[in-house]
Amino acid sequence: MGHTSNEEQSLKSLVTTFLADLAHANHSPHTCRAYATDLIQLCAFHQGSIHTVTADVLRAFFEIHAHLRPATRARKQAAVARFLTWAEQQELLDRNPMRK
């Protein structure tokens, strides 16, 4: 697939592809469901392209979940970090905004 068509894919479409890759890599169904929930919430929160996901966007996303249990917040952060690392590895993102 060419780089241009990847850039045109929506964030939600990329999340769907990531989740399929996760399932294909034999991650547990529980992990896949949890990551799907977290990443669908990210898509609902931020409707721009993956290129517009910034540290500020992520900070705001995580802030609205501050009321959740620490373990739930940590899982959401792990799901988003894993997705963004995957996107970077797929050359869909120049730089992972979660990386310092």
N, C-alpha and C positions, 0 to 999 in steps of 0.2 A: 504494500500500500504506500502511496506517495506521501511525502511530508505535508503537502498542501491539503490533501483530503483530511489528514489527521487534524490539522489546524481548524478545519471547518466543523469538526465533530463537536457536539455539545458536551458540556460537563457530564450530564446524565448518561449520554452514550458512552463516554469514556469510563464512567463508573461501572456501567453494565459489562463492558469488556474486561475491566479489572476483576470484577466479581467472577466472571466466567473463568479467567485465568487462575484465580484463587481456588475455585472448585476443581479445576483440572489438575491443580498441583496437590490434590488430595487433602486440602485443609478440612477440618471437621465441619459438618453441616451447621453446628452451633456457631462456630466462628464466622462462617460465610453469612449466616442470617444476621448476626450482630453487626458485622461490618456493613452489610447491605442497609440495615436500619440507620446506622450512623452516617453513611455516605449519602443516602437519600435525603437525610435531614440537611446535610451540607448543600446538596443541590437545591433544596427548597429555600434555604437561607441565601445562597449566592447563585443568581441565575446567569451570571456572566460566563465567559469561556474560562478554560483552565488557565489561560495566560493572564487573567485578571484576578486570580486567587493570590492575594498578598498576605504578608504577615499581619497587617491590620485587619483584613477580612477574617483571617483565622482567629485572631485574638477576640474579635467581636463574636464569632461563632461559638468559641469556647466559653466566653463570658455569659452568654445566654443559658448555658448549661451549668453554671456555677452552683446551682441549688441541688444538683444531683450528687449521689454518693461518690466519694473519691474513686472507687474502683470503676464506676460507670464513666466518669470523666476521663480516667486514664485509658479506658478502652476506646472511647471516642477519639482521643488524641492518637492512639496507636493506629486506629483504622485510617484516619486522615493521613498520618505520616507514611503509612505503608502504601496508600494509594498514590501520594505525591512522589514517593521514591520510585514506585513502578512507572509513573508517568515520565519521570526524569530518565529512567533507564530505557524507556520506549522512545526517547527523544521527542516527547510531546511537550516537554517543559524544559526551558533552559536551566532553571535553578529552582530547587525545592525551597519554598518560602519557610518551611519549618526548620531548615538547616541554618545554623548560625554562621 
